[in-house]
Amino acid sequence: MDGQLVLVTGVTGYIGGRLVPELLKAGYRVRAMARNPRRLRDREWYDQVEVVEADAADRHQLDAAMEGVDVAYYLIHALGTGKRFESRDRHTALTFGTAAREAGVGRIVYLGGLYPQQEELSPHLDSRREVGEILLASGVPTTVLRAAVILGSGSASFEMLRYLTDRLPVMVTPRWLGTRIQPIAVRDVLHYLVGSATMPPEVSRGFDIGGPDVLTYRDMMQRYAAVANLTHRRIVTVPLLTPSLSSHWVGLVTPVPSSIARPLVDSLIHEVVCKEHDIAEYVPDPEPGLTGFDRAVELALKRVQALDVTTSWASAATPGAPSDPLPSDPDWSGGSLYVDERSSAVSATRERLWAVIEGIGGRNGWYSWRLGWWARGLLDRVFGGPGLRRGRRNPNDLSVGDPLDWWRVEEIEDLRLLRLRAEMRLPGLAWLELVIDQDAEGSTVFRQRALFHPHGLPGHLYWWAVKPFHGIVFGGMQRNIATKAESTTDDPRWKPSRQ
């Protein structure tokens, strides 16, 4: 590609994280843009790209990120960030388009949603439509790719389909299960994204992209069950389940929280079928053809079973997430900070203790009061939080930015530190630090800190309300992690993280 420089936004997200290696394979120079570049350091392609720190809504930062860029990929949307996501999407798209035009960028490529014409759209689909129109009007040649359900390991749409079908052999479902959909495999989406970079400058328009199958959501569930070797699902449709009720139902049954499930469900109400296939004039279909639904599901399940899910919907950074400042920073000035700190000597090597620490959460649990963790997770999901169902990407290994139940990995240093930031619904900010140290005699010491920065009076009341349970939760965790490390005879299964 003559060393053309490509800017990729949304690199901590599902599509962006997979697009970068595909662009490198195609011969492009890649500049990866992220609000928190630290979250990229464990990616396999980190050393092959230029990483810049920038917020797409900040014009000054964008100007620096756009310098010398030939093609800019806009893979940002505010799905699940609250009621004002449309205005946030609008502002960010306007800022990005203006910066790209003034920087002399040759093309913008945007992945949006497939939507029907001349219908009142859901807020989510309407925002995706509006963002595409803003970028097309920016003065920069723009490719807008419109896709419906994307099938791939880790995508929100696929995880919703997988968990609903796996967990519910008998379902009472809403009417939207009869709506026609044209899903597309993530590998085909990436093919069209990479190919769109070379479109002629006179081409500036939107394109529908979809796989070879048009199915109802009911068909998708039954065909998923067949590929996954599950029994035929019994599905009863009733007219009483509104999109709001459906999204709460999805939020309780699947790892996808209702804040994200709601816009996805709203979109499934519409028939989303390609009206044209003009993209093939500029980007030929992949060889040996587009991936069918059954094959896409088979490939995704193989990745899940092989623990090879490279990116996930849960990996995406959310604007306004409580990541800075960290309570361990010397310039912490966040006011009140409550701390529960514990330490104990452990008769185990650092490697064995670290293997237990890095394996925490997911199926291994949190080593204390399972009922309490389960109840708190259920309460969090009722109020739209992630709860405990996000699990973990890999059972033995963690990287910065990984979701871990209702936490996210904020920092990791092998054999020394694991810092987690809470993403549950809380009246404040919370962190959990698990640290391996050494005493004067050279013995292994396990230190544990829970930190909470309250927001106003509700935050203070919350801390004092849960403080009586700290001995059970954090004290039990301290003891049981140490006991597990001392009693295990297995070789540590963790692999070193990037330093």
VENNORWO-V722562 format. One record per run of one state. SS is the DSSP state (alpha for helix, beta for strand, coil for the rest). FROM is the first residue (numbers start at 0). TO is the last residue. Records with the same first field share a line. If there is no record, write none. Layout:
SS = FROM-TO / FROM-TO
//
This chain:
coil = 0-3 / 8-12 / 25-27 / 34-35 / 40-44 / 48-48 / 53-57 / 66-69 / 74-83 / 102-105 / 113-121 / 136-140 / 147-148 / 151-154 / 167-168 / 173-173 / 178-178 / 181-182 / 196-203 / 208-213 / 227-232 / 237-241 / 253-256 / 268-270 / 272-276 / 281-291 / 305-311 / 315-336 / 346-348 / 358-360 / 364-368 / 382-390 / 392-401 / 404-405 / 413-415 / 422-426 / 438-442 / 454-454 / 487-498
beta = 4-7 / 28-33 / 49-52 / 70-73 / 106-112 / 141-146 / 149-150 / 169-172 / 179-180 / 183-184 / 204-207 / 214-215 / 233-236 / 271-271 / 337-345 / 391-391 / 402-403 / 406-412 / 416-421 / 427-437 / 443-453
alpha = 13-24 / 36-39 / 45-47 / 58-65 / 84-101 / 122-135 / 155-166 / 174-177 / 185-195 / 216-226 / 242-252 / 257-267 / 277-280 / 292-304 / 312-314 / 349-357 / 361-363 / 369-381 / 455-486
//
